[in-house]
Amino acid sequence: MSEVVRPTGENELFGHPKGLFYLFFAELWERFSFYGMRALLTLYMVQVIFEALAERDFATAAVYASYGSLVYASTVIGGRISDKILGMRNSIFLGGILMSIGHFVLAIENNIAFFLALSFIIVGNGFFKPNISTFVGTLYKDGDTRKDSGFTIFYMGINIGGWVAPLLCGWLAAKYGWHYGFGLAGIGMLTGLLFFWSGIKKGVFGQNGLPPADSNIDRKVMGISQRILIPILAFASAPLIAYLLSAYKSLGAEGTFFEDQNIVNVIFKLIGISILAYLGYIMYQATLEERKKLFVAVLITVFMTIFWGFHELSGSVITLFAARNVSLDGIMSASQTNSLNSMWIIILAIPISMMWTKLAKSGKNPRTPYKFGLGLLFAGISFYILALSGSSANENGLVPFAYLLLMYFLLSVGELFMSPVGLSKITDLSPKRIVAFMMGVWFLSSAFAFQVVGFIGKQLAIESTDKNIGGFETLEVYTGGFELIAYYSIGAGILVLLASPLIKKLMGNVH
């Protein structure tokens, strides 16, 4: 058995560095704010922001996709600035403050304030999200066997926040008004920052998270130190991002290349082409062995993008389906159904982890390609369940809640098959000289997944001047769309499983 490597005289709690639990609560409350707001976002846009538009669903899908894409793309930029200049502590504080401002501005009922609020959350998330996850790793020395269980504890905090937030914010929004729900999300973000600040004051992080030694954080640019300049530029970028979000309309007429394409769609297409071109250049220069593994890393990223593209419909199309076509019968509101995914993750994470451990002991733990293929199959079956729900609709076009509950169960199983193993395999498969770039590509896959979400959301958009539309008028559109998604996901899963023996060979010694 390998010996646990620990720093001498370390301040511990439950056998882990004390700092872990401060980061656990900081992240729990940050995710509380993020998922609490997300649970309300689509319904708020449909019922308030775009209430007067017949094509409100189309506008909502476009804005939601742009918001999601920019939220995840911002982490690549924020992570880079932290690594080179600010350090993790400064970045987490800056991100938390920006996100808090965004959540509280959402409590102002005004269209301009709405887009500005989302832009503050986007910029803040870029600084906060990549750094707090990385911070956990710095609490453990190389070779410390507690690191994996430390990350398991930390990720449980994410899912507790994702489970509780939609329930509480959704309840407040339904009982007292939208802005009470958004306000609670803001309070959650501030609470997370307070936990982080108290950890710093108590010295539980040691010297971790400070600016890198060669950061030049106090070097002046245009007469202003970078310590001050970066927050100024972060705040100044918010109006530009707000403009990109508000420019949700298509750039071209029907029948042209730019039909259904807004500015953010075009930006991400250009980013995608640039990444593919650079990957082609890297593969051209790589050795044959590196090329094989890098090809698998790209494949895994594509599979994950497809999965997240379907998974993230939970905050948009599936929320609208719940509002318009699911018989909730006082069980929960449509916004509160956003808690179901995190609830199942909390219930299933440990049993599935134990299953992999048991299979590994008997040499039957499936290799990564098989897990990815099965994950896509589970996602496809989950949407097929929703497609079948239409046959059980009552006279008002409402389907039983059990279909939604079962759908989230299957989707969560798929997520646990894919998500935990993907990130580690990217680091194992990528040549050391470009591992940071490939991690950036991995995080960008979630941004591109929201482009898939936007495309599907626009295809399933309902045109109507009635904001309370539902029943049979919407049921066929949704169930037909879910059936198509099911076929695509199941088809992708079968392809991955059939190709798994070949992919396994390309992976070489990487499990």
Buried (B, 14 or more C-beta within 10 A) or exposed (E): EEEEEBEEEBEBEEEBBBBBBBBBBBBBBBBBBBBBBBBBBBBBBBBBBBEEBEBBBBBBBBBBBBBBBBBBBBBBBBBBBBBBBBBBBBBBBBBBBBBBBBBBBBBEBEEEBBBBBBBBBBBBBBBBBBBBBBBBEBBBEEEBEBBEEBBEBBBBBBBBBBBBBBBBBBBBBBEEEBBBBBBBBBBBBBBBBBBBBEBBEEEBBBEBBBBBEEBEBEEEEEEEEBBEBBBEBBBEBBEEBBEBBBBBEBBEEEEEEEEBBBBBBEBBEEBBEEBEEEBEEBBEEBEEEBBBBBBBBBBBBBBBBBBBBBBBBBBBBBBBBBBBBBBBEEEBBBBBBBBBBBBBBBBBBEEBBEEBEEEEEEEEBBBBBBBBBBBBBBBBBBBBBBBBBBEEBEEEBBBBBEBBBBBBBBBBBBBBBBBBBBBEBBBBBBBEEBBEBBBBBBBBBBBBBBBBBBBBBBBBBBEBEEEEBBBEBBBEBBBEBBBBBBBBBBEBBBEBBEBBEEBBEBBEEBE
